[in-house]
Amino acid sequence: MFRRPVLQVFHQFVRRESEVATSLVLERSLNRVQLLGRVGQDPVMRQVEGKNPVTIFSLATNEMWRSGESEAYQMGDVSQKTTWHRISVFRPGLRDVAYQYVKKGSRIYVEGKVDYGEYTDKNNVRRQATTIIADNIIFLSDQTKEKA
């Protein structure tokens, strides 16, 4: 089995100043997102003329922290912030599975990339939108269970 030296692999990811001056070097970059949360709405499938369909849904993630002077477990108030993410699924197989099985309240794990785009709304105003383009979805539960 052939293994490349560590230095050779390192050079694929890092551009040195001397290399920049002498030639164009393509460097690698990374745009990855991992989210674990609950679905906020049932998915919708949309299709614009001449483009592939897309399944879209929202996902809530929560951040919790303790406020107060003491860091002890039972001291201080617990604060929580919910962040909503717009998830878009373009991959044909995954798009259809997401549309059929993702439901409001489901706990899921999403892997993908961040996409920043612009669109013009119905009032002809340019808006910016941040979307997570999903590459993978893992279902962790059916839905939140209501306690009797």
Number of C-alpha atoms within 10 A of each C-alpha: 2 4 6 7 8 8 8 9 11 10 11 12 12 13 15 10 8 8 10 11 9 8 8 9 13 11 10 9 8 6 8 13 14 13 16 17 21 23 23 18 16 17 22 13 15 12 10 8 7 6 8 11 17 20 23 23 21 19 25 19 14 12 9 10 10 16 12 10 9 10 10 9 7 9 12 14 11 11 10 11 10 12 11 14 18 15 23 23 25 17 16 12 9 16 22 17 13 23 18 13 13 21 19 18 19 22 21 20 16 20 16 20 16 14 12 9 10 10 11 10 9 7 6 8 8 10 10 10 10 13 18 24 21 23 17 15 20 12 13 13 12 14 15 11 9 5 4 3
